């Protein structure tokens, strides 16, 4: 099984700590609310990624693990997008 499953609007991390989430790219205004429910990566005017509505299937990771996993997720999304354009 792949580490990540990505669809046009969803991303799943398939190993521990597993999660399901939505994602969006483009001109983004980060949502207000709990930081744990979203992750924002800005890399340009219209080239930002937002992972949001994160639902953990296992125990929630530490902040350090969360940051590392979200960085991996952003890289996986960047690669997925690049393969399609």
C-alpha positions as CSV (number, residue, x, y, z in Angstrom):
1,X,0.0,0.0,0.0
2,X,1.2,3.5,-0.8
3,X,2.2,5.8,2.0
4,X,-0.2,8.4,0.8
5,X,-3.4,8.1,-1.2
6,X,-4.2,11.4,-3.0
7,X,-7.3,12.4,-5.0
8,X,-8.2,15.8,-6.5
9,X,-9.5,17.0,-3.1
10,X,-8.4,14.5,-0.5
11,X,-5.2,13.1,1.0
12,X,-4.9,10.0,3.3
13,X,-1.8,9.0,5.2
14,X,-2.0,5.2,5.3
15,X,0.5,4.3,8.0
16,X,0.7,5.3,11.7
17,X,-0.3,8.0,12.5
18,X,-3.0,7.5,9.9
19,X,-5.2,10.4,8.8
20,X,-7.7,11.5,6.2
21,X,-8.0,15.1,5.2
22,X,-9.0,17.5,2.4
23,X,-6.6,19.7,0.5
24,X,-6.8,22.8,-1.7
25,X,-4.3,24.8,-3.6
26,X,-4.3,28.3,-5.0
27,X,-5.0,31.6,-3.4
28,X,-5.8,30.6,0.2
29,X,-6.9,32.4,3.3
30,X,-6.0,30.1,6.2
31,X,-9.0,29.1,8.3
32,X,-9.5,30.4,11.8
33,X,-9.7,27.7,14.5
34,X,-7.6,25.0,16.0
35,X,-4.2,24.7,14.5
36,X,-4.5,20.9,14.7
37,X,-7.3,20.8,12.2
38,X,-5.3,22.4,9.3
39,X,-1.8,22.9,7.9
40,X,-0.9,25.8,5.6
41,X,2.1,25.9,3.3
42,X,2.7,29.1,1.4
43,X,5.2,29.1,-1.5
44,X,3.9,31.9,-3.7
45,X,1.0,34.1,-4.6
46,X,-1.2,31.4,-6.2
47,X,0.9,28.4,-5.3
48,X,-0.1,27.6,-1.7
49,X,-1.4,24.4,-0.3
50,X,-3.8,23.9,2.5
51,X,-4.4,20.5,4.2
52,X,-7.6,20.8,6.3
53,X,-10.3,18.8,8.1
54,X,-7.6,16.5,9.4
55,X,-9.1,13.4,11.0
56,X,-6.7,11.2,12.9
57,X,-7.4,7.4,12.6
58,X,-4.8,6.7,15.3
59,X,-3.5,8.6,18.3
60,X,-2.7,12.2,17.4
61,X,1.1,12.7,16.9
62,X,3.2,15.1,18.9
63,X,3.7,18.6,17.5
64,X,7.1,17.6,16.1
65,X,5.7,14.5,14.4
66,X,2.8,16.5,13.1
67,X,5.1,19.1,11.5
68,X,7.2,16.4,9.9
69,X,4.2,14.5,8.6
70,X,2.6,17.6,7.2
71,X,5.9,18.5,5.4
72,X,5.9,15.0,3.9
73,X,2.3,15.4,2.9
74,X,3.0,18.7,1.2
75,X,5.8,17.1,-0.8
76,X,3.5,14.2,-1.8
77,X,0.9,16.7,-2.9
78,X,3.5,18.7,-4.9
79,X,4.6,15.6,-6.6
80,X,1.1,14.5,-7.4
81,X,0.2,17.9,-8.9
82,X,3.5,17.9,-10.9
83,X,2.7,14.5,-12.4
84,X,-0.6,15.8,-13.8
85,X,0.6,19.0,-15.4
